[in-house]
Amino acid sequence: LSEGFDSACNKYKSKNEKIISPTVGEFIRTFEENNSLSRTTLVSYVGKFRRLVSEIMGLDDDPSKFYSGKGSVIYRDRVDKVLLAQITPQKVNAWKQKLLNGCQSEEEKRGRKVTINSIIRNSKSLFSPKALMFVASDISGISSISAKNGREGLELKGKLSIPFNPFDGIQFERVGKKKYDSARDGMNAELIFISARNELAEEFPEQYKIFLLAMTAGLRRKEIDWLRWKDFDFGNREISVSPSKDYSLKNNESEGRVPIDKNTADIFLNYRNLSKSEYVISSARSDSLPREVSDYRCSSHYSKLINWLRGKGVVARQPLHTLRKEAISIVARKQGIHVASAFARHSDIRITTDIYAEQRVRAEVDTTTLLGGEIHQNKKAS
């Protein structure tokens, strides 16, 4: 007690002491302490919520958010000091309308709707009944919650008095399905494939390997990032995609074995014989994890490849992901939508059919066969 009685009380007071008017930072910290979500999911939820708060409160124009080190910490602290009570459903709705009203075209409006839905979906997950069970002591003065309506039922066991759910009544924006169109995205597969071989294979091998993994195996960026040579089965010409200590997959269906053709397998076998890294893509950051889950091991290689693709006429918003889309599209055209869905490792075939067009095959009933050749015989007789 040499520190003084008041100091000792403050230091050792109960961690469950109720917080009446929590800040965004207190809410996030309490949420992180009381949920067992994967690090990847948590970073996504929290990151999107902080972005929403910063844009509602006018903090998004702070250039320090782009700084590394202390600069980004200062920006984050400013966001975290905002009171949770300041983020009302009315302000969330006004934020949506402001984003949509500034659109110059239908294409831009569609893109913003996708962004709005992503931010709301991730942020809203922080306020689900299951998520708040050990975070909130009460919501709008009610100390119970149910999974059905989020207002009453099971007793809340947290310490934060949450004034209201900022997403009450907030609806997702309706976004029409958009088919993949290689011509619209500037993806001339044959030309780009030849150019990649001629311009990247020898001089920029890491970028060429990324290109091939996306274009021939349809791998996602995070899957490429942590792919190891041990994941290659050169005998069966397959790549194993599975979760590891370094990253989690997008969903359970993302796990699987992806086939590659003999030419691609031979190229990677040659690269493996020359490689000194356990990872397929060599990077200066190979031996240490990224600072954040959202960061990429091979970010510098991705940036250079994206710039190269832009130079080849690819105008899609996500050029690297467009390589994966083109791979799936090629399989859909040649082998059908079901094979393409399995190749893409989509969780539902409807995802594949919504985005990719299947090559239509002329289907007709051969009436000659049904009539036992009678039509053919009549023609002979005439």
C-alpha positions in Angstrom: 0.0 0.0 0.0 3.0 2.3 -0.3 1.5 3.6 -3.5 -1.4 5.0 -1.6 -4.8 3.7 -0.9 -6.6 5.4 -3.8 -3.9 4.4 -6.2 -4.1 0.8 -5.1 -7.9 0.7 -5.4 -7.7 2.1 -8.9 -5.0 -0.4 -9.9 -6.7 -3.5 -8.5 -10.4 -2.5 -9.0 -12.6 -5.1 -10.6 -12.3 -5.5 -14.4 -16.0 -5.9 -14.5 -16.8 -2.3 -13.4 -19.6 -1.0 -15.6 -18.7 1.6 -18.2 -21.6 4.0 -18.7 -20.6 5.9 -21.8 -18.0 3.8 -23.6 -15.8 5.2 -26.4 -15.3 3.4 -29.7 -11.9 2.3 -28.4 -13.3 0.9 -25.2 -15.9 -1.0 -27.2 -13.3 -2.5 -29.6 -10.9 -3.5 -26.8 -13.7 -5.1 -24.8 -14.9 -6.9 -27.9 -11.4 -8.2 -28.7 -11.0 -9.5 -25.1 -14.3 -11.4 -25.1 -14.5 -13.0 -28.5 -12.7 -16.0 -30.0 -12.9 -14.9 -33.7 -9.9 -15.6 -35.9 -7.4 -12.7 -36.1 -8.3 -12.3 -39.8 -12.0 -11.9 -39.1 -11.4 -9.6 -36.2 -9.1 -7.3 -38.2 -11.8 -7.1 -40.9 -14.6 -6.3 -38.5 -12.7 -3.7 -36.5 -11.0 -2.1 -39.5 -14.3 -1.5 -41.3 -16.0 -0.1 -38.2 -13.1 2.3 -37.5 -13.4 3.4 -41.2 -17.1 4.0 -40.8 -16.6 6.0 -37.6 -13.8 8.1 -39.1 -15.9 9.0 -42.2 -19.1 9.8 -40.1 -17.0 12.1 -37.8 -15.0 13.7 -40.6 -11.7 12.2 -39.5 -11.0 10.3 -42.7 -9.1 13.3 -44.3 -6.4 13.0 -41.6 -3.3 12.2 -43.7 -1.6 10.4 -40.7 -3.7 7.3 -41.3 -1.4 6.6 -44.2 1.7 6.9 -42.2 3.6 3.9 -40.7 4.5 3.7 -37.1 3.3 6.5 -34.8 1.4 8.4 -37.5 -1.2 5.7 -38.0 -1.4 5.3 -34.2 -2.3 9.0 -33.7 -5.1 8.6 -36.3 -6.4 5.5 -34.7 -6.4 7.2 -31.2 -8.5 10.0 -32.6 -11.1 7.5 -33.9 -11.0 5.5 -30.7 -11.8 8.6 -28.6 -15.2 9.1 -30.3 -18.1 8.2 -28.0 -20.1 5.2 -29.2 -23.3 7.2 -28.6 -22.2 9.6 -31.4 -22.6 6.9 -34.0 -26.3 6.8 -34.4 -28.4 5.0 -37.0 -29.4 8.4 -38.4 -25.7 9.3 -39.0 -25.0 5.9 -40.5 -27.9 6.4 -42.9 -26.8 9.9 -43.7 -23.2 8.6 -44.4 -24.7 6.1 -46.9 -26.7 8.8 -48.7 -23.7 11.1 -48.9 -21.6 8.4 -50.6 -24.3 7.6 -53.1 -25.2 11.2 -53.9 -21.7 12.0 -55.1 -21.6 9.4 -57.8 -21.0 10.5 -61.4 -22.1 7.3 -63.1 -24.1 4.1 -62.6 -20.8 2.1 -62.6 -19.4 4.3 -59.8 -22.7 4.1 -57.9 -22.6 0.3 -58.1 -19.0 0.2 -56.8 -20.0 2.5 -53.9 -22.9 0.2 -53.0 -20.6 -2.7 -52.8 -18.3 -0.7 -50.5 -21.2 0.4 -48.3 -22.5 -3.1 -47.9 -19.0 -4.4 -47.1 -18.5 -1.8 -44.4 -22.0 -2.3 -42.9 -21.8 -6.1 -43.0 -18.5 -6.2 -41.1 -19.3 -3.4 -38.7 -22.8 -4.8 -37.9 -21.2 -8.1 -37.0 -19.7 -6.4 -33.9 -23.2 -5.7 -32.6 -24.8 -9.1 -33.2 -26.5 -10.7 -30.1 -23.8 -13.5 -29.9 -21.0 -11.0 -30.1 -22.4 -8.7 -27.4 -23.1 -11.4 -24.9 -19.9 -10.8 -22.9 -19.3 -7.3 -24.0 -22.5 -5.4 -23.1 -24.1 -5.0 -19.7 -27.2 -3.5 -21.3 -28.4 -2.1 -24.6 -30.8 0.9 -24.4 -31.2 0.1 -20.7 -32.2 -3.5 -21.4 -29.9 -6.1 -19.7 -31.0 -9.1 -21.8 -30.7 -10.1 -25.4 -32.0 -12.8 -27.7 -30.6 -14.2 -30.9 -34.0 -13.7 -32.5 -34.6 -10.0 -32.1 -31.5 -8.8 -30.3 -33.5 -7.2 -27.5 -34.6 -9.6 -24.8 -33.9 -13.1 -23.6 -30.5 -14.1 -22.3 -28.9 -12.0 -19.6 -26.0 -9.9 -20.8 -22.8 -10.5 -18.9 -20.5 -7.7 -20.1 -19.5 -4.3 -18.7 -20.4 -1.7 -21.3 -23.6 0.2 -21.2 -24.4 0.5 -24.9 -26.9 3.3 -25.7 -28.3 1.6 -28.8 -27.4 -0.5 -31.8 -26.1 1.9 -34.4 -27.3 -0.4 -37.2 -30.9 -0.6 -36.1 -33.0 -0.2 -39.2 -30.0 0.1 -41.5 -30.5 -1.9 -44.7 -28.0 -3.2 -47.2 -28.0 -1.6 -50.7 -29.4 -3.6 -53.5 -26.6 -4.5 -56.0 -27.4 -6.2 -59.2 -25.3 -9.2 -60.2 -22.6 -8.3 -62.7 -21.3 -11.0 -65.1 -17.5 -11.1 -65.6 -16.7 -9.6 -69.0 -13.0 -9.9 -70.1 -13.4 -7.3 -72.9 -14.8 -4.8 -70.5 -12.0 -5.4 -68.0 -9.3 -5.2 -70.7 -8.3 -8.8 -70.2 -6.9 -10.2 -73.5 -5.8 -13.5 -72.1 -3.8 -14.8 -75.0 -1.8 -11.5 -75.5 -1.2 -11.0 -71.8 -0.1 -14.6 -71.3 2.5 -14.4 -74.0 3.7 -11.0 -72.8 4.1 -12.3 -69.3 6.2 -15.2 -70.5 8.4 -12.9 -72.6 8.7 -10.0 -70.2 8.5 -11.5 -66.7 9.7 -15.1 -66.7 13.4 -14.4 -66.6 13.8 -10.9 -65.4 11.0 -10.8 -62.8 10.4 -14.4 -61.8 8.5 -13.7 -58.6 5.9 -11.6 -60.5 5.7 -14.3 -63.2 5.0 -17.0 -60.5 2.3 -14.9 -59.0 0.8 -14.3 -62.5 0.8 -18.1 -63.2 -0.7 -19.1 -59.9 -3.6 -16.6 -60.4 -4.1 -17.2 -64.1 -3.6 -21.0 -64.3 -4.7 -22.2 -60.8 -7.1 -19.4 -59.9 -5.5 -18.8 -56.5 -6.4 -15.8 -54.4 -3.8 -13.3 -53.2 -3.6 -14.6 -49.7 -3.3 -18.2 -50.9 -0.4 -17.2 -53.1 1.2 -15.2 -50.4 1.8 -18.1 -48.1 2.1 -21.0 -50.6 5.0 -23.3 -49.9 6.8 -25.7 -52.2 5.6 -28.6 -50.1 2.1 -27.7 -51.2 3.0 -28.7 -54.8 2.4 -32.3 -55.8 4.4 -32.4 -59.1 3.6 -36.1 -59.7 -0.2 -35.5 -59.8 0.2 -31.9 -61.0 -1.8 -30.4 -58.1 -1.5 -27.6 -55.7 -2.8 -28.1 -52.2 -4.6 -25.1 -50.7 -5.2 -25.5 -46.9 -5.2 -23.3 -43.8 -2.0 -22.9 -41.8 -0.6 -21.1 -38.8 0.1 -18.1 -41.1 -3.4 -17.5 -42.5 -7.0 -18.8 -42.6 -8.9 -19.5 -45.7 -11.9 -17.5 -47.0 -14.2 -20.3 -46.1 -14.2 -24.1 -45.6 -14.8 -24.8 -49.3 -11.6 -22.9 -50.2 -9.6 -25.8 -49.0 -8.8 -28.3 -51.7 -6.5 -29.5 -54.4 -6.2 -27.4 -57.6 -5.0 -29.1 -60.8 -2.5 -27.5 -63.1 -1.4 -28.4 -66.6 1.9 -30.1 -67.5 3.5 -26.9 -68.8 2.8 -25.0 -65.7 4.0 -27.8 -63.5 7.3 -28.0 -65.4 7.8 -24.3 -65.0 7.3 -24.4 -61.2 9.4 -27.5 -60.9 12.3 -25.6 -62.5 11.7 -22.7 -60.2 11.7 -24.9 -57.1 15.1 -26.4 -58.1 16.5 -22.9 -58.2 14.7 -21.6 -55.0 16.4 -21.2 -51.6 13.1 -20.4 -49.8 10.4 -22.6 -48.4 7.9 -20.3 -49.9 7.0 -20.3 -53.6 7.2 -16.6 -53.8 10.4 -15.2 -52.3 10.2 -12.1 -50.3 12.4 -10.0 -48.0 9.7 -10.6 -45.3 9.6 -14.4 -45.6 11.0 -15.1 -42.2 8.7 -12.8 -40.2 4.9 -12.4 -40.1 3.4 -9.2 -41.4 2.6 -6.6 -38.8 -1.1 -6.9 -39.5 -3.2 -9.8 -40.8 -4.4 -7.5 -43.6 -0.9 -7.0 -44.7 0.7 -9.2 -47.4 4.1 -10.9 -47.4 4.7 -10.2 -51.0 3.0 -6.7 -51.3 5.9 -5.2 -53.3 5.7 -8.0 -55.9 1.9 -7.5 -56.2 2.2 -3.8 -56.7 4.7 -4.2 -59.5 2.6 -6.9 -61.2 -0.5 -4.8 -60.9 1.3 -1.9 -62.6 2.5 -4.2 -65.3 -1.1 -5.5 -65.9 -2.3 -1.8 -66.1 0.3 -1.3 -68.8 -1.1 -4.1 -70.8 -4.6 -2.5 -70.8 -6.3 -4.2 -67.8 -8.7 -1.6 -66.5 -10.5 -3.7 -63.8 -10.6 -2.3 -60.3 -8.6 -5.3 -59.0 -6.3 -6.4 -61.8 -4.7 -9.3 -59.9 -8.1 -10.8 -58.9 -9.1 -10.4 -62.6 -6.5 -13.1 -63.4 -8.4 -15.5 -61.2 -11.7 -14.5 -62.8 -10.3 -15.1 -66.2 -9.0 -18.6 -65.2 -12.5 -19.5 -63.9 -14.1 -18.1 -67.0 -11.9 -20.2 -69.3 -12.8 -23.4 -67.4 -16.5 -22.4 -67.4 -16.5 -21.9 -71.2 -14.6 -25.1 -72.0 -15.8 -27.5 -69.3 -19.0 -26.2 -67.9 -20.2 -24.2 -64.8 -20.1 -27.1 -62.4 -16.4 -27.9 -63.1 -15.6 -24.2 -62.9 -17.3 -23.9 -59.5 -15.2 -26.8 -58.2 -12.1 -25.3 -59.7 -12.8 -21.9 -58.1 -13.6 -23.6 -54.8 -16.7 -21.5 -54.4 -18.9 -22.2 -51.3 -22.1 -22.3 -53.5 -22.5 -22.9 -57.3 -24.8 -19.9 -57.4 -21.7 -17.7 -56.8 -20.2 -19.1 -60.0 -23.4 -18.9 -62.1 -24.0 -15.3 -60.9 -20.6 -14.1 -62.2 -19.5 -16.4 -65.0 -21.3 -17.3 -68.2 -21.3 -20.9 -69.3 -20.7 -21.7 -73.0 -24.1 -22.5 -74.4 -24.2 -25.8 -76.3 -26.8 -26.3 -78.9 -29.3 -28.9 -77.5 -32.0 -30.5 -79.6 -34.1 -33.7 -79.7 -33.2 -35.8 -82.7 -36.6 -36.7 -84.0 -35.1 -38.9 -86.6 -33.9 -41.3 -83.9 -37.3 -41.2 -82.2 -39.1 -42.1 -85.5 -36.7 -45.1 -86.1 -35.3 -43.6 -89.3 -38.8 -43.3 -90.9 -38.2 -39.8 -92.2 -34.9 -40.9 -93.8 -36.7 -43.8 -95.5 -39.6 -41.6 -96.8 -37.0 -39.3 -98.4 -35.4 -42.2 -100.2 -38.8 -43.4 -101.5 -39.6 -40.0 -102.9 
